[in-house]
Every structure is written in structure tokens, then in C-alpha cells.
Amino acid sequence: MVTTLQEQFEAAAAASKSLSQKPSNDTLLQLYSLYKQATAGDATDEKPSNPFDFVAKAKYEAWVSLKGLPANEAMQRYIELVKKLA
């Protein structure tokens, strides 16, 4: 049975929610930014408004760092990262 990249990506997204160990913060940022790039495309210019919301700022900066990465490439990297973590 051949699955599409989209199906593999959705399966990896589901699997990422039930990993046996919680990934490091850096890995979580990678997962977040790859997921956002794959599903929403390039980050918008809407930076987090609260300067003290460091988590939102880190997430936004991680996503912006992937600007220009095609969605299918982001999906593939996401799938590979989840496989490594599983």
C-alpha cells in the first residue's frame, strides 16, 4: 500500500503527540516550525505582540527561519524528524 506524502505527514503529526519521551525544547521548535511551514506556508509579518512572551517569540523565529521552504520539503523533514524521535 503506497501512501501519499500528505498521509505520511498526517500520520507523523499524530505519532508526534504520543512519543515515549518529551523532545527537547529545540526539537519541539523544529517540529513546530516544520509543521507550520508545511501547513501554512511562509510566516506572516505578524510578530508576537507581547515582548515578554518568549515562547511565542521563539516559535515565530523558528518558523521565519524556514521562509521559502516548499511545503512538501517541510513535510518530508517533519516525517523524518518524528521517525528519529519514535
Secondary structure, DSSP 4 states (H G I P E B T S, - for coil): ----HHHHHHHHHHHHTT-SSPPPHHHHHHHHHHHHHHHH-S--S---S-TT-HHHHHHHHHHHTTTT--HHHHHHHHHHHHHHH-
